[in-house]
Amino acid sequence: MYTYQTIEGIPDASTLDLLLETYTALFEDAKLDFFVDRIHSKDDLIINICYQHTTLIGFKIGYRYDENTFYSWIGGVLATRNCSKIDGTSA
């Protein structure tokens, strides 16, 4: 069973920890300080999260780049999972 959550703004500490765990699992060259700094410094941050049962398995993060542009920054789904709806497609 999949559940989805949208967060507008900076996530709470426990959710940020889960995002960091997933980020480091997805990206070999993960830069934790950069990731956290960007989350805390961008306006109109939106985070879409996918959980399988209670496990965070995917996310997509974007923010307002300028008054006319929303920048889709980073995201992914753990390879051992299937959460196609996170990218807007049907499951």
C-alpha positions in Angstrom: 0.0 0.0 0.0 1.3 3.4 -1.0 0.5 6.7 0.7 1.5 10.2 -0.5 2.2 13.4 1.3 2.8 16.9 0.0 4.8 19.3 2.3 4.8 23.0 1.6 7.9 24.6 3.2 10.6 23.1 5.4 9.7 19.6 6.7 9.9 18.7 10.4 13.1 17.2 11.7 12.0 13.6 11.6 10.8 13.9 7.9 14.0 15.7 7.0 16.0 12.8 8.5 14.0 10.3 6.4 14.6 12.4 3.3 18.3 12.5 4.0 18.4 8.7 4.4 16.6 8.2 1.1 18.8 10.9 -0.6 22.0 9.2 0.4 20.6 5.8 -0.7 19.7 7.2 -4.1 22.8 9.3 -4.9 26.4 8.1 -4.6 27.7 11.6 -4.6 25.2 12.9 -2.0 26.2 16.1 -0.4 24.2 16.3 2.9 25.1 19.9 3.8 24.2 21.1 0.3 20.9 19.2 0.4 19.9 20.6 3.9 21.1 24.2 3.0 19.0 24.2 -0.2 15.9 23.0 1.6 16.3 25.7 4.2 17.1 28.5 1.8 14.6 28.3 -1.0 11.2 30.1 -1.3 8.0 28.2 -1.9 9.5 24.8 -1.4 7.3 21.8 -2.2 8.1 18.2 -1.3 6.2 15.2 -2.6 6.8 12.0 -0.7 5.8 8.4 -1.3 5.6 5.9 1.5 5.2 2.1 1.2 3.4 1.3 4.4 5.5 3.4 6.8 8.7 3.5 4.8 9.7 6.5 2.8 10.6 5.1 -0.6 10.6 8.2 -2.9 10.5 11.9 -3.0 10.5 14.9 -5.4 11.5 18.4 -4.4 11.0 21.7 -6.2 10.9 25.4 -5.4 10.2 28.8 -6.9 13.2 29.8 -9.0 11.9 33.2 -10.0 8.5 34.9 -10.3 7.8 32.9 -13.5 9.5 29.6 -12.9 9.1 26.6 -10.6 12.3 24.5 -10.5 12.0 20.8 -10.2 15.2 20.2 -8.3 15.8 16.6 -7.2 14.0 13.3 -6.5 13.9 9.6 -7.0 12.4 6.3 -5.9 14.5 3.5 -4.3 15.2 0.9 -7.0 13.7 -2.0 -5.0 10.4 -0.2 -4.8 7.7 0.7 -7.3 5.9 4.0 -6.7 5.2 5.3 -10.2 2.5 7.7 -9.1 5.1 10.0 -7.6 6.1 11.2 -11.0 2.5 11.9 -12.0 1.8 8.6 -13.8 -0.8 6.2 -12.7 0.2 3.2 -10.6 
